[in-house]
Each structure stands twice: as C-alpha cells, then as structure tokens.
C-alpha cells in the first residue's frame, strides 16, 4: 500500500468492528480501511462488485478472505440505515 487511507475509512472500520463476529485487531485496521476504500470507490462509480472482484480487492488490501461476506453484509445494512 503506497497511499494513505483517509480517516473516514477508519471510522467505517471502527463501526464494522463493533458488529464483527471476529474481533478486529489493531494490525488489521489499516488493511480493512484500505479494503473499505476500494469497495466504496467501486460503489460510488456504480460498478458491479463480483465475488472475484471482492477477492481481488481483499488480496490487494491484505485482509483475510473470510471477512468478505461479513463486510458485504455490514455494508448492505449500513447503506440501508
């Protein structure tokens, strides 16, 4: 990761961490913030996000692929509030 992730994505990680079944470690925060940044950028551009795209973004961000489904559910709920 060469770019700094804006703080607003860390705020999303903080919210996600309160609802996550698996605790978010301090070392995961930067990676999760980057993943949220990638996901939300695609959503804002009205791009479809396939399972393959999610896996690629998770790999790029350095997060555990086991978090993908939970994050998708979190964003769906978050977006509906």
N, CA, C and O atoms as a GROMACS GRO file, in nm:
protein
  324
    1UNK      N    1   0.084  -0.117   0.000
    1UNK     CA    2   0.000   0.000   0.000
    1UNK      C    3   0.089   0.124   0.000
    1UNK      O    4   0.169   0.145   0.091
    2UNK      N    5   0.074   0.202  -0.100
    2UNK     CA    6   0.160   0.318  -0.108
    2UNK      C    7   0.089   0.446  -0.068
    2UNK      O    8   0.154   0.545  -0.033
    3UNK      N    9  -0.044   0.447  -0.073
    3UNK     CA   10  -0.119   0.568  -0.041
    3UNK      C   11  -0.173   0.561   0.101
    3UNK      O   12  -0.202   0.454   0.153
    4UNK      N   13  -0.185   0.679   0.162
    4UNK     CA   14  -0.251   0.687   0.291
    4UNK      C   15  -0.401   0.676   0.270
    4UNK      O   16  -0.456   0.731   0.175
    5UNK      N   17  -0.465   0.604   0.359
    5UNK     CA   18  -0.610   0.586   0.353
    5UNK      C   19  -0.673   0.699   0.435
    5UNK      O   20  -0.633   0.722   0.549
    6UNK      N   21  -0.772   0.770   0.377
    6UNK     CA   22  -0.838   0.878   0.451
    6UNK      C   23  -0.902   0.828   0.581
    6UNK      O   24  -0.946   0.713   0.590
    7UNK      N   25  -0.907   0.915   0.679
    7UNK     CA   26  -0.960   0.879   0.811
    7UNK      C   27  -1.103   0.831   0.808
    7UNK      O   28  -1.142   0.750   0.893
    8UNK      N   29  -1.184   0.879   0.714
    8UNK     CA   30  -1.324   0.837   0.710
    8UNK      C   31  -1.338   0.686   0.694
    8UNK      O   32  -1.436   0.628   0.740
    9UNK      N   33  -1.241   0.622   0.630
    9UNK     CA   34  -1.246   0.477   0.615
    9UNK      C   35  -1.210   0.406   0.745
    9UNK      O   36  -1.256   0.295   0.770
   10UNK      N   37  -1.128   0.468   0.827
   10UNK     CA   38  -1.101   0.414   0.961
   10UNK      C   39  -1.225   0.424   1.048
   10UNK      O   40  -1.249   0.338   1.133
   11UNK      N   41  -1.305   0.529   1.028
   11UNK     CA   42  -1.431   0.542   1.101
   11UNK      C   43  -1.524   0.426   1.064
   11UNK      O   44  -1.594   0.373   1.150
   12UNK      N   45  -1.525   0.389   0.938
   12UNK     CA   46  -1.608   0.276   0.895
   12UNK      C   47  -1.556   0.147   0.957
   12UNK      O   48  -1.635   0.062   0.999
   13UNK      N   49  -1.424   0.131   0.963
   13UNK     CA   50  -1.365   0.013   1.028
   13UNK      C   51  -1.407   0.009   1.174
   13UNK      O   52  -1.440  -0.098   1.226
   14UNK      N   53  -1.405   0.122   1.241
   14UNK     CA   54  -1.446   0.126   1.382
   14UNK      C   55  -1.590   0.080   1.398
   14UNK      O   56  -1.622   0.004   1.490
   15UNK      N   57  -1.678   0.127   1.310
   15UNK     CA   58  -1.818   0.086   1.314
   15UNK      C   59  -1.832  -0.063   1.284
   15UNK      O   60  -1.904  -0.135   1.353
   16UNK      N   61  -1.760  -0.108   1.182
   16UNK     CA   62  -1.762  -0.250   1.147
   16UNK      C   63  -1.713  -0.335   1.263
   16UNK      O   64  -1.770  -0.441   1.290
   17UNK      N   65  -1.611  -0.291   1.332
   17UNK     CA   66  -1.552  -0.371   1.440
   17UNK      C   67  -1.650  -0.392   1.555
   17UNK      O   68  -1.639  -0.491   1.628
   18UNK      N   69  -1.745  -0.300   1.573
   18UNK     CA   70  -1.843  -0.316   1.681
   18UNK      C   71  -1.946  -0.424   1.646
   18UNK      O   72  -2.012  -0.477   1.735
   19UNK      N   73  -1.959  -0.457   1.518
   19UNK     CA   74  -2.058  -0.554   1.474
   19UNK      C   75  -1.997  -0.685   1.424
   19UNK      O   76  -2.069  -0.780   1.396
   20UNK      N   77  -1.867  -0.689   1.412
   20UNK     CA   78  -1.799  -0.805   1.356
   20UNK      C   79  -1.802  -0.923   1.453
   20UNK      O   80  -1.784  -0.908   1.574
   21UNK      N   81  -1.826  -1.042   1.397
   21UNK     CA   82  -1.823  -1.164   1.478
   21UNK      C   83  -1.681  -1.195   1.525
   21UNK      O   84  -1.661  -1.250   1.634
   22UNK      N   85  -1.583  -1.158   1.443
   22UNK     CA   86  -1.442  -1.179   1.476
   22UNK      C   87  -1.382  -1.045   1.514
   22UNK      O   88  -1.390  -0.950   1.435
   23UNK      N   89  -1.322  -1.035   1.632
   23UNK     CA   90  -1.263  -0.906   1.671
   23UNK      C   91  -1.161  -0.856   1.568
   23UNK      O   92  -1.088  -0.934   1.506
   24UNK      N   93  -1.158  -0.725   1.551
   24UNK     CA   94  -1.063  -0.661   1.460
   24UNK      C   95  -0.940  -0.623   1.540
   24UNK      O   96  -0.947  -0.547   1.637
   25UNK      N   97  -0.826  -0.677   1.499
   25UNK     CA   98  -0.701  -0.645   1.569
   25UNK      C   99  -0.649  -0.510   1.520
   25UNK      O  100  -0.684  -0.462   1.412
   26UNK      N  101  -0.566  -0.451   1.601
   26UNK     CA  102  -0.506  -0.322   1.565
   26UNK      C  103  -0.427  -0.334   1.435
   26UNK      O  104  -0.427  -0.242   1.353
   27UNK      N  105  -0.361  -0.446   1.415
   27UNK     CA  106  -0.280  -0.464   1.294
   27UNK      C  107  -0.366  -0.480   1.168
   27UNK      O  108  -0.316  -0.460   1.057
   28UNK      N  109  -0.494  -0.515   1.184
   28UNK     CA  110  -0.584  -0.530   1.069
   28UNK      C  111  -0.647  -0.398   1.025
   28UNK      O  112  -0.692  -0.387   0.911
   29UNK      N  113  -0.650  -0.300   1.111
   29UNK     CA  114  -0.725  -0.177   1.085
   29UNK      C  115  -0.687  -0.110   0.952
   29UNK      O  116  -0.775  -0.073   0.874
   30UNK      N  117  -0.558  -0.095   0.927
   30UNK     CA  118  -0.513  -0.029   0.805
   30UNK      C  119  -0.557  -0.107   0.681
   30UNK      O  120  -0.600  -0.049   0.582
   31UNK      N  121  -0.546  -0.238   0.689
   31UNK     CA  122  -0.585  -0.323   0.576
   31UNK      C  123  -0.736  -0.317   0.552
   31UNK      O  124  -0.781  -0.308   0.437
   32UNK      N  125  -0.812  -0.321   0.660
   32UNK     CA  126  -0.957  -0.312   0.646
   32UNK      C  127  -0.999  -0.175   0.592
   32UNK      O  128  -1.089  -0.166   0.509
   33UNK      N  129  -0.935  -0.070   0.640
   33UNK     CA  130  -0.966   0.065   0.590
   33UNK      C  131  -0.939   0.073   0.440
   33UNK      O  132  -1.018   0.133   0.366
   34UNK      N  133  -0.831   0.015   0.396
   34UNK     CA  134  -0.799   0.014   0.254
   34UNK      C  135  -0.903  -0.066   0.175
   34UNK      O  136  -0.944  -0.024   0.066
   35UNK      N  137  -0.947  -0.179   0.229
   35UNK     CA  138  -1.049  -0.260   0.163
   35UNK      C  139  -1.180  -0.181   0.151
   35UNK      O  140  -1.243  -0.180   0.045
   36UNK      N  141  -1.221  -0.114   0.259
   36UNK     CA  142  -1.342  -0.032   0.253
   36UNK      C  143  -1.326   0.079   0.149
   36UNK      O  144  -1.420   0.112   0.077
   37UNK      N  145  -1.208   0.136   0.141
   37UNK     CA  146  -1.182   0.241   0.043
   37UNK      C  147  -1.201   0.187  -0.099
   37UNK      O  148  -1.265   0.251  -0.183
   38UNK      N  149  -1.146   0.071  -0.126
   38UNK     CA  150  -1.159   0.010  -0.258
   38UNK      C  151  -1.305  -0.023  -0.290
   38UNK      O  152  -1.353   0.005  -0.400
   39UNK      N  153  -1.374  -0.083  -0.194
   39UNK     CA  154  -1.514  -0.119  -0.215
   39UNK      C  155  -1.602   0.003  -0.240
   39UNK      O  156  -1.681   0.006  -0.334
   40UNK      N  157  -1.588   0.101  -0.155
   40UNK     CA  158  -1.674   0.218  -0.164
   40UNK      C  159  -1.645   0.298  -0.291
   40UNK      O  160  -1.736   0.358  -0.349
   41UNK      N  161  -1.520   0.300  -0.333
   41UNK     CA  162  -1.487   0.368  -0.460
   41UNK      C  163  -1.562   0.301  -0.575
   41UNK      O  164  -1.614   0.370  -0.663
   42UNK      N  165  -1.568   0.169  -0.575
   42UNK     CA  166  -1.640   0.099  -0.681
   42UNK      C  167  -1.790   0.126  -0.672
   42UNK      O  168  -1.857   0.148  -0.773
   43UNK      N  169  -1.842   0.125  -0.550
   43UNK     CA  170  -1.985   0.152  -0.532
   43UNK      C  171  -2.021   0.293  -0.579
   43UNK      O  172  -2.125   0.313  -0.642
   44UNK      N  173  -1.936   0.389  -0.547
   44UNK     CA  174  -1.961   0.528  -0.586
   44UNK      C  175  -1.958   0.544  -0.738
   44UNK      O  176  -2.022   0.634  -0.794
   45UNK      N  177  -1.882   0.458  -0.805
   45UNK     CA  178  -1.873   0.461  -0.951
   45UNK      C  179  -1.978   0.371  -1.018
   45UNK      O  180  -1.974   0.349  -1.138
   46UNK      N  181  -2.071   0.321  -0.936
   46UNK     CA  182  -2.178   0.232  -0.984
   46UNK      C  183  -2.124   0.109  -1.056
   46UNK      O  184  -2.184   0.060  -1.151
   47UNK      N  185  -2.009   0.060  -1.010
   47UNK     CA  186  -1.951  -0.060  -1.069
   47UNK      C  187  -2.006  -0.182  -0.997
   47UNK      O  188  -2.027  -0.180  -0.875
   48UNK      N  189  -2.028  -0.287  -1.073
   48UNK     CA  190  -2.071  -0.413  -1.013
   48UNK      C  191  -1.951  -0.472  -0.938
   48UNK      O  192  -1.837  -0.462  -0.982
   49UNK      N  193  -1.981  -0.534  -0.825
   49UNK     CA  194  -1.874  -0.593  -0.745
   49UNK      C  195  -1.900  -0.743  -0.734
   49UNK      O  196  -1.980  -0.788  -0.652
   50UNK      N  197  -1.832  -0.820  -0.817
   50UNK     CA  198  -1.847  -0.965  -0.820
   50UNK      C  199  -1.769  -1.028  -0.704
   50UNK      O  200  -1.690  -0.962  -0.637
   51UNK      N  201  -1.794  -1.155  -0.684
   51UNK     CA  202  -1.718  -1.228  -0.582
   51UNK      C  203  -1.569  -1.226  -0.615
   51UNK      O  204  -1.485  -1.214  -0.526
   52UNK      N  205  -1.538  -1.239  -0.744
   52UNK     CA  206  -1.397  -1.236  -0.785
   52UNK      C  207  -1.335  -1.099  -0.755
   52UNK      O  208  -1.221  -1.091  -0.708
   53UNK      N  209  -1.410  -0.992  -0.783
   53UNK     CA  210  -1.360  -0.857  -0.756
   53UNK      C  211  -1.337  -0.838  -0.607
   53UNK      O  212  -1.238  -0.777  -0.566
   54UNK      N  213  -1.429  -0.889  -0.525
   54UNK     CA  214  -1.413  -0.879  -0.380
   54UNK      C  215  -1.287  -0.952  -0.335
   54UNK      O  216  -1.212  -0.902  -0.251
   55UNK      N  217  -1.266  -1.070  -0.390
   55UNK     CA  218  -1.147  -1.148  -0.353
   55UNK      C  219  -1.019  -1.076  -0.396
   55UNK      O  220  -0.920  -1.075  -0.322
   56UNK      N  221  -1.020  -1.016  -0.515
   56UNK     CA  222  -0.903  -0.941  -0.563
   56UNK      C  223  -0.875  -0.820  -0.474
   56UNK      O  224  -0.760  -0.794  -0.439
   57UNK      N  225  -0.980  -0.747  -0.437
   57UNK     CA  226  -0.962  -0.630  -0.350
   57UNK      C  227  -0.914  -0.672  -0.212
   57UNK      O  228  -0.831  -0.605  -0.151
   58UNK      N  229  -0.966  -0.784  -0.162
   58UNK     CA  230  -0.923  -0.834  -0.031
   58UNK      C  231  -0.775  -0.870  -0.035
   58UNK      O  232  -0.700  -0.841   0.058
   59UNK      N  233  -0.734  -0.933  -0.144
   59UNK     CA  234  -0.593  -0.968  -0.160
   59UNK      C  235  -0.507  -0.843  -0.168
   59UNK      O  236  -0.402  -0.835  -0.105
   60UNK      N  237  -0.551  -0.745  -0.248
   60UNK     CA  238  -0.477  -0.620  -0.262
   60UNK      C  239  -0.464  -0.547  -0.128
   60UNK      O  240  -0.359  -0.492  -0.096
   61UNK      N  241  -0.573  -0.547  -0.051
   61UNK     CA  242  -0.573  -0.476   0.076
   61UNK      C  243  -0.505  -0.556   0.187
   61UNK      O  244  -0.467  -0.500   0.290
   62UNK      N  245  -0.489  -0.685   0.166
   62UNK     CA  246  -0.422  -0.768   0.265
   62UNK      C  247  -0.512  -0.812   0.379
   62UNK      O  248  -0.468  -0.829   0.493
   63UNK      N  249  -0.643  -0.832   0.348
   63UNK     CA  250  -0.733  -0.880   0.452
   63UNK      C  251  -0.763  -1.028   0.432
   63UNK      O  252  -0.746  -1.082   0.323
   64UNK      N  253  -0.807  -1.091   0.539
   64UNK     CA  254  -0.846  -1.231   0.536
   64UNK      C  255  -0.973  -1.245   0.452
   64UNK      O  256  -1.072  -1.176   0.478
   65UNK      N  257  -0.971  -1.331   0.355
   65UNK     CA  258  -1.087  -1.352   0.268
   65UNK      C  259  -1.210  -1.398   0.346
   65UNK      O  260  -1.322  -1.384   0.296
   66UNK      N  261  -1.191  -1.450   0.464
   66UNK     CA  262  -1.305  -1.493   0.546
   66UNK      C  263  -1.391  -1.374   0.591
   66UNK      O  264  -1.505  -1.394   0.631
   67UNK      N  265  -1.339  -1.253   0.584
   67UNK     CA  266  -1.414  -1.134   0.623
   67UNK      C  267  -1.503  -1.079   0.510
   67UNK      O  268  -1.590  -0.996   0.536
   68UNK      N  269  -1.483  -1.125   0.389
   68UNK     CA  270  -1.552  -1.067   0.273
   68UNK      C  271  -1.704  -1.069   0.289
   68UNK      O  272  -1.769  -0.966   0.273
   69UNK      N  273  -1.761  -1.185   0.319
   69UNK     CA  274  -1.907  -1.195   0.329
   69UNK      C  275  -1.962  -1.109   0.442
   69UNK      O  276  -2.065  -1.044   0.427
   70UNK      N  277  -1.893  -1.110   0.555
   70UNK     CA  278  -1.939  -1.030   0.669
   70UNK      C  279  -1.934  -0.880   0.636
   70UNK      O  280  -2.024  -0.806   0.674
   71UNK      N  281  -1.830  -0.838   0.567
   71UNK     CA  282  -1.818  -0.697   0.528
   71UNK      C  283  -1.928  -0.660   0.428
   71UNK      O  284  -1.984  -0.552   0.437
   72UNK      N  285  -1.958  -0.749   0.335
   72UNK     CA  286  -2.065  -0.722   0.238
   72UNK      C  287  -2.199  -0.706   0.311
   72UNK      O  288  -2.276  -0.615   0.279
   73UNK      N  289  -2.226  -0.792   0.407
   73UNK     CA  290  -2.348  -0.781   0.486
   73UNK      C  291  -2.350  -0.652   0.565
   73UNK      O  292  -2.453  -0.584   0.571
   74UNK      N  293  -2.238  -0.616   0.626
   74UNK     CA  294  -2.227  -0.493   0.702
   74UNK      C  295  -2.256  -0.372   0.613
   74UNK      O  296  -2.332  -0.284   0.653
   75UNK      N  297  -2.196  -0.367   0.495
   75UNK     CA  298  -2.217  -0.252   0.406
   75UNK      C  299  -2.362  -0.244   0.358
   75UNK      O  300  -2.417  -0.135   0.343
   76UNK      N  301  -2.423  -0.360   0.332
   76UNK     CA  302  -2.563  -0.359   0.292
   76UNK      C  303  -2.652  -0.301   0.403
   76UNK      O  304  -2.740  -0.219   0.376
   77UNK      N  305  -2.628  -0.343   0.525
   77UNK     CA  306  -2.706  -0.292   0.638
   77UNK      C  307  -2.675  -0.145   0.661
   77UNK      O  308  -2.765  -0.065   0.686
   78UNK      N  309  -2.549  -0.110   0.653
   78UNK     CA  310  -2.504   0.027   0.677
   78UNK      C  311  -2.564   0.121   0.572
   78UNK      O  312  -2.606   0.232   0.603
   79UNK      N  313  -2.568   0.074   0.448
   79UNK     CA  314  -2.623   0.156   0.340
   79UNK      C  315  -2.774   0.174   0.349
   79UNK      O  316  -2.828   0.271   0.296
   80UNK      N  317  -2.840   0.082   0.415
   80UNK     CA  318  -2.985   0.089   0.429
   80UNK      C  319  -3.030   0.172   0.549
   80UNK      O  320  -3.149   0.198   0.565
   81UNK      N  321  -2.936   0.212   0.633
   81UNK     CA  322  -2.971   0.290   0.752
   81UNK      C  323  -2.975   0.437   0.723
   81UNK      O  324  -3.003   0.517   0.812
   0.00000   0.00000   0.00000
